[in-house]
């Protein structure tokens, strides 16, 4: 019975066909060579990956396992359309992806102090919430 169900699902799946672009299309095929690709596996599931492409993209990434959680750290760089070199350093761990770069947007500092009437209203709303929660108990 399971095989019949699996077969039915496979038959019902959309049939997708992928093919490489041909040279006779109106789109130009731009192949970027891989100049360097190193993938070195270490003990405990760790590994280091380094990639460099013909258009100037460079990636260096280290994977490690700490207390069963995977951590990735590294950097990548490329040349922006305006010609400026862009470097992004990153760590990805239990706290998420944490990139650092001069080219990443940063939230502006708050433009002015919060007026006292706004702070009073926030405190009033918090007190109403607290009173409502205590009435429910």
Secondary structure, 3 states (H helix, E strand, C coil): CHHHHHHHHHHHCCCCCCCCCCCCCCCCCCCCCEEEEEEEECHHHCEEEEEEECCCCEEEEEEEEECCEEEEEEEEEEECCCCCEEEEEEEEECCEEEEECCCCCCCCCCCCCCCHHHHHHHHHHHHHHHHHHHHHC
